[in-house]
């Protein structure tokens, strides 16, 4: 079987971004490429814009103001992140 998947390297371990059709403890051969994907480029662009916007802010909010603003958002951010990443 040959398949191509994106993975994230975290704490010394490659974590696939989608489920793999493998059995537990199955041995595989990996070919690792650090060429950025379209998603990575998009994320880099968002990060750069966010950094530029943060640098341009002249009046920084207090932590209390940030907490109040975040508290007004319905739902849980952690659930959104888990759903987007596909974590269990």
C-alpha positions as CSV (number, residue, x, y, z in Angstrom):
1,X,0.0,0.0,0.0
2,X,1.2,3.5,-0.8
3,X,-0.5,6.6,0.5
4,X,0.5,10.3,0.9
5,X,-0.5,12.1,4.1
6,X,0.5,15.3,5.8
7,X,1.8,15.0,9.4
8,X,2.9,17.3,12.1
9,X,6.2,16.7,14.0
10,X,5.5,17.3,17.7
11,X,7.6,16.3,20.7
12,X,9.7,13.9,18.6
13,X,6.8,12.1,17.0
14,X,5.1,12.5,13.6
15,X,1.4,12.8,14.0
16,X,-0.7,12.2,10.8
17,X,-3.3,14.8,10.1
18,X,-5.8,12.1,9.0
19,X,-6.5,8.5,10.0
20,X,-4.3,5.9,8.4
21,X,-5.4,2.4,7.3
22,X,-2.8,0.6,9.5
23,X,-2.9,-1.9,12.3
24,X,-1.4,-1.2,15.7
25,X,2.4,-1.6,15.7
26,X,2.5,-2.1,12.0
27,X,5.9,-1.2,10.5
28,X,6.0,1.2,7.6
29,X,8.6,3.1,5.6
30,X,8.4,6.9,5.7
31,X,9.7,9.4,3.1
32,X,9.8,12.8,4.8
33,X,9.7,16.0,2.8
34,X,9.7,19.5,4.3
35,X,8.2,21.1,1.3
36,X,5.4,23.3,2.5
37,X,1.9,22.4,1.4
38,X,-0.7,24.9,0.3
39,X,-2.2,24.7,3.8
40,X,1.1,25.6,5.4
41,X,1.6,28.5,3.1
42,X,-1.9,29.8,4.0
43,X,-1.2,29.4,7.7
44,X,2.1,31.3,7.2
45,X,0.2,34.1,5.5
46,X,-2.3,34.4,8.3
47,X,0.4,34.4,10.9
48,X,2.3,37.1,9.1
49,X,-0.8,39.3,8.8
50,X,-1.7,38.7,12.5
51,X,1.8,39.8,13.5
52,X,1.6,42.9,11.4
53,X,-1.8,43.8,12.9
54,X,-0.6,43.2,16.4
55,X,2.5,45.4,15.8
56,X,0.2,48.2,14.5
57,X,-2.0,48.3,17.6
58,X,-1.3,51.4,19.6
59,X,-3.5,50.8,22.6
60,X,-3.1,47.3,24.0
61,X,-6.1,45.7,25.8
62,X,-5.8,44.6,29.4
63,X,-6.0,40.9,30.2
64,X,-9.4,41.6,31.8
65,X,-10.7,43.2,28.5
66,X,-9.4,40.2,26.5
67,X,-11.1,37.7,28.9
68,X,-14.4,39.6,28.7
69,X,-14.2,39.6,24.9
70,X,-13.4,35.9,24.7
71,X,-16.2,35.1,27.3
72,X,-18.8,36.6,24.9
73,X,-18.0,34.0,22.2
74,X,-20.5,31.1,22.3
75,X,-19.2,27.5,22.5
76,X,-15.7,26.3,23.3
77,X,-12.7,27.0,21.3
78,X,-11.1,23.7,22.2
79,X,-14.0,21.8,20.6
80,X,-13.6,23.8,17.4
81,X,-9.8,23.1,17.3
82,X,-10.4,19.4,18.0
83,X,-13.0,19.2,15.3
84,X,-10.8,21.0,12.7
85,X,-7.8,18.8,13.5
86,X,-9.7,15.6,13.8
87,X,-8.3,14.7,17.2
88,X,-10.2,12.4,19.4
